[in-house]
Amino acid sequence: MVKLENSKNIAMSDSIINLDHGDPTAYEDFWRKTGDRCTVTIRAWDLMSYFSDVNYLCWFLERELAEAIKELHGAVGNAATEDRYIVVGTGSTQLCQAAVHALSSLAGTQPVSVVAAAPYYSTYVEETTYVRSGMYKWEGDAWRFDKKGSYIELVTSPNNPDGTIRETVVNRPDDDEAKVIHDYAYYWPHYTPITRRQDNDIMLFTFSKITGHAGSRIGWALVKDKEVAKKMVEYIIVNSIGVSKESQIRAAKILKVLAETCKSETESFFEYGREMMKNRWEKLREVVKESDVFTLPKYPEAYCNFFGKSLESYPAFAWIGTKEETDLVSDLRRQKVMSRAGERCGSDKKHVRVSMLSREDVFNVFLERLANMKLNKSIDEH
Ligand SMILES: Cc1ncc(COP(=O)(O)O)c(C=O)c1O
């Protein structure tokens, strides 16, 4: 029987826990321990202009942030930053929309189809349908896509919601109108082995899921093509005339400290994050194993260039399935656990996505409730 730590917060034992959103509060303790090392002071007369001091194509990108981004990718080895433009966004949510807009506006024929292989990150649906653009059209699951003409495939790797390593699935290599946006929100060493330095045309990253600072709303795109980068910047100008400089400066400071911890044996953030995720996944797998009702994906080990050894994946979301014919999101809701329905991700009622990045006490309450769902079932059977 798996030993579940009792939640420190007794009051929580009866409250609703929300694991629908991937709110990454799990890393708060790590940052608390850094004390004032990441504190930034911004005086009233600082950062007042719309413009940054540097003559970047993305004219609202702060120098400190551009440098911290390059330094971090260099230290981790997960993406090439040479010969490409950095476009900063209010979260990678804004950048994904900017990239879809940019590629569609440069396409020969419109509307451009937008697809992602199921199960996909459900927010892509809202991002591509909400404004009812005539330039692009959400066409759903890339596995089933057979429409002629220009298209954009969104590739999320590791994937949200199921943590798998993804490549393109549509694959029309001779087609000039085939474009890909790679979303690497989770391609960081605490979640997955870093097996290669990615070098794709448009690569999206988010501050939110690396360090957990989702509230700063900072994301960046590494873009090869100048015209695409220009169009993305144009989109952001129309949308928000740039990106908060306070956020950029804070993100720069934290990313710089993060890059420094990569060299440290005692205080490495990624080591800390990986240990925490490993521990959570082991506990979850134990509960699932004992339940005989639920399923979880298995992930192959791979050699991680960052840690220099073969490692497993510990994704930021658990993609939980059930062997029963049931509506799992409603079952969990009855246990006061909010999760994301598989159907919203282009899958079925038997799957849900559950965030693994909550605070520790919330995660422990979730495990207790999941274990109890099994107990309730076995009680029903007798
Ligand atoms: C795959 C993926 N891309 C993008 C985002 C959005 O990140 P941001 O907070 O930078 O907007 C998320 C957030 O959950 C995500 O899971």
The ligand as an SDF file (V2000), in Angstrom:
LIG
                    3D

 16 16  0  0  0  0  0  0  0  0999 V2000
    2.1860   23.7050  -24.4520 C   0  0  0  0  0  0  0  0  0  0  0  0
    1.9860   25.0530  -23.8720 C   0  0  0  0  0  0  0  0  0  0  0  0
    2.2570   26.1090  -24.6150 N   0  0  0  0  0  0  0  0  0  0  0  0
    2.0570   27.3520  -24.1470 C   0  0  0  0  0  0  0  0  0  0  0  0
    1.5790   27.5710  -22.8840 C   0  0  0  0  0  0  0  0  0  0  0  0
    1.3100   28.9770  -22.4480 C   0  0  0  0  0  0  0  0  0  0  0  0
    2.3030   29.5220  -21.6800 O   0  0  0  0  0  0  0  0  0  0  0  0
    2.2970   31.0320  -21.2360 P   0  0  0  0  0  0  0  0  0  0  0  0
    2.0400   31.0530  -19.7730 O   0  0  0  0  0  0  0  0  0  0  0  0
    3.6870   31.5120  -21.5600 O   0  0  0  0  0  0  0  0  0  0  0  0
    1.2940   31.7910  -22.0120 O   0  0  0  0  0  0  0  0  0  0  0  0
    1.2890   26.4970  -22.0650 C   0  0  0  0  0  0  0  0  0  0  0  0
    0.7230   26.6980  -20.7280 C   0  0  0  0  0  0  0  0  0  0  0  0
    0.1570   25.8240  -20.1130 O   0  0  0  0  0  0  0  0  0  0  0  0
    1.4840   25.2080  -22.5820 C   0  0  0  0  0  0  0  0  0  0  0  0
    1.1900   24.1300  -21.8510 O   0  0  0  0  0  0  0  0  0  0  0  0
  1  2  1  0
  2  3  1  0
  2 15  2  0
  3  4  2  0
  4  5  1  0
  5  6  1  0
  5 12  2  0
  6  7  1  0
  7  8  1  0
  8  9  2  0
  8 10  1  0
  8 11  1  0
 12 13  1  0
 12 15  1  0
 13 14  2  0
 15 16  1  0
M  END
$$$$
